[in-house]
Amino acid sequence: MKKIIVNGGKRLSGEISVSGSKNAALPIIFACILTKGISEIENLPDIGDVKIALSLLESFGALIEREGNKTMIDTRRLRYVDPDVDLVKKIRASTYLLGACLSRFGRCPVMSFGGCNFSLRPIDMHIDAFMKLGARMDGDALVCDSPHGSVIEFRKASVGATVNAVLLAATADGETVISGCAVEPHIDSLISFLNSCGASITRHDREIRISGRSLHGGSISVIGDMIEAGSYLALSLMTDGNVRILKSPLFDMKASLDAFSSLGAKICFSDGSLYGSIDDGRYFSVTTAPYPGFPTDLQPLLAPLMAHQRGGEITDNVWPTRFGYLSSLSPFGVKSTVNDNRALIFKSEIRNGISSAPDLRGGMAALICALAAEGQSEIYSAETILRGYEGLEEKLCALGADIKIKKL
């Protein structure tokens, strides 16, 4: 267990670099299980979720070397073992073990997969896709002796189900067509990596076509994290700061930047960097939607800004019950009400407080409040935040923040 101690109320300024995307890195790591070779991954973020994913690969016999910005993953001599339950429970991306292990080993138990506990997160669409590709249930495990191509039609866009379907179809016999797929940037990143491994995958709009192949090692550089960039923009605006965010994936952030602008922020770009200011915020309503819409992962980061400015409304159509984090913001003075999938955020006086990170993005929202508030604040379960933010203490201290992460 860890906690963050914050002496807030300081105007943050300087430069901060965006790390590799957590949501792009994790599918790529698990995709290495499909390959029989050595893969080279650049810009892999040094965060909790990535460490757990790499540990799961090592349990199958993968050899992993990290040197500087490069990670080498040797998967030539993998053997099947039941995944470590304790590790699987820690990250939601462990669901990708299903598609990866079915592809490489022909089996994988269906387990209690981890991740942020903000909503029921069923995997029925994943399993339906596996069944169409030749899998079947055997007790509490999925088995797939001879995966074959198929036509898969998703009833709604799901990143997890899309990733898992791609992982199994990539090595299945014949052609697979996936319609209604998710189109987040990390889906395209996964496709690029698998194609570097010898796969034959194309995406046109919300349709993916795959011709199954045997795969060798590949290479890729992980794209920048658009949620991390949005988080740093939020904390800069919240502290009336002057923070230049380097390596921002600006093209991927259009809906996010439009939302910040609608809230009243003036957003500027220069040489691939991002910065913003806000003098007089506006009451603002935002609705989350699958990419290219406004991302659900960023909506908790808007709540402190709305409260600090003139209030606002958040409607979440992706994870309708993703508002538990608001109770963790109330110690900092944030006032809100929730009705079904809609939260009202009221103009509030932000103050110092003691809270706990309920989930990854809700924890960062609490940290943003603490940075803006005069006086000392404490945020417990800090390891939850560190699951998704590389070098957080060092990066924020370089901007002039007074924070310290301590083990309990």
C-alpha positions, 0 to 999 in steps of 0.5 A: 500500500502507498499514499501520496502526500501533497502540499497543494496550491502551487502554480505548476509550470514547465515541460512534461513528456507523455509516456507510451499508452497503457491501453496500447502497450497491454494488447501488444504485450499479450499478442507476443504470446501468439508469436514464436520469435523475439519481438522488440517494443519501444516506448513501453511505459514503466507502470504497474499494469505493464509490469504485471503483464510482463510477469504473466508472460514470464510465467509461460517461459518468455524471456524479457530484457529491458534496456533503455527505451527498448524491451525485448520479448523472446517467446520461442519456448513458451509452455502452458501453465495456468495463469497466476490468479493473483496477477490476473486479478490485478489488471483488466487487460488479463482478459487478453490472455483468453485470445492469446492463450487459445491461439498459442496453447488451445486453452485458457481458464475463464477467471475473475479478471481484474481492473478498475471496479467502476462497473460490471464488465462482462465478457460475453461478447469475447466468448461469443467471438471465440465460439464463432472461431471454433472454441468451446467451453470445457468446465471452467475453461475455454478450449480451441483445438482447431481455430478457424476463420468466421464472420463476427458481428459485434452488437456494440463497439468493445475494445476488449472483445475486438482485441480478443477476436483479433488475437485468436483470428490472427493465427486461425485457419482461413479468413475472419471478418469482424464488423462493428469493431472498436476503432480506438488508436490502440486497435490500429496499434495492435494490428500494426504490431501483428502485421510486423509479425507476419499477420495479414490484417486490414481495417476499414472503418468498423470492419477488420479482415484477417487471414490467419498466419503463423507469426514470428517476432515483430517490432513496434513503438508504442503510441503516446498516451492520450489519456495521460496527456489529457490528465496533464492538461487538466492538472495544468488548467486546474492549478492555473499552470503553464505546463507544456505537454510534450509528445502528445498524440494530438490527432487522437485527442480531437474529441478530448481537446474539443471538450476542454475548449467547450469548457472555456480553455484556450488550447495551443499547439506547437511542435507536437506539444500541447498547452492551455489556459483558462480565464473564465470557464463555462458551464459545460455538458459532455457525453462519452462515446466510443472512439472517436467520441469523448473517452470515458477514461477522461471523464473523471478528469473533467469533474474537478475542472467543472467544479472549479469553474462553473459546474457541468454535466457528464453523461457516460454511455460507455460505462453508465455507472462510472461515477463512484469516484465522485465520493472520493472527490467530496473530501476536496469539496467537489459537490455532485449528484448522480442520476443513472448514467448522468452526473451533475457537477456543481461549482465548488470551493476546492479544499485540501482533504484526505481521500483514497483512489477508487480506481485509476482515473478517479485516483488521478482526479483526486490528485488533481484536486489535491494539487489545486487545493491550499494545504496538505492532502493525502491520497491512499491506495496510490498504487492504483494511480501508479498503474497508469502513470509512469514516473508520476512523482518525478514528473510532477515535482519537475513542474514545481509540485510538492508531492511525495509517494510513501509506502505504508 
